[in-house]
Amino acid sequence: MVDLSAVSGPEGSAHSMKTQQYLTFSLGRRVYAIGILAIKEIIEYTEPTELPMMPACLRGVINLRGAAVPVADLATRLHKPSAEITKRTCIVVVEVEREERTHVIGVQVDEVNAVLEIPESDIESAPSFGTNIRSDFIAGMARVDGNFVVLLDTARVLAFDDLALQELELTLPANTPATAPTPPPAFA
């Protein structure tokens, strides 16, 4: 388990106003980051208990000190191939605010890299790709050591209310609207 309390700087200092802290982690060969304020803890990977009828990116639940915590495979959620579980695979436990409630969710990542302080001047807004490509999961793009690190918006990435519709869209033939089936006509 990683203790994040040691990385927070003095509150209200000029230094903390110009930088933000992010936990960087890997999914495949890509590096992503989320703000440390959303992170509760980082734990060793534990095989989740599978639940029936769950979307593919929800692996199941783990027992975290007596609480059932859902675990999402972040790679699958981002439409990337899920990696093999290794000794470096871990679960980042985050808190997400939804509908005036705090939800605790575990996020499976391939490995945790580091906590970085990233100056606000090195963070660009999410790129615009047009109307058919989703970029709402991206909070920004940070320049770190000459490369871009994708800063994820945890509230949007872990908003599972759109998953049922998304799963339906993936199973329908192209150009078929993802709507509820039309009931058969009534007979007179």
Secondary structure, DSSP 8 states (H G I E B T S, - for coil): -B--GGG---TT-HHHHHEEEEEEEEETTEEEEEEGGGEEEEEE----B--TT--TTEEEEEEETTEEEEEEEHHHHTT-------TT-EEEEEEEEETTEEEEEEEEESEEEEEEEEEGGGEE------SSS--TTEEEEEEETTEEEEEE-HHHHT-GGGHHHHHHHHHS-TT-------------
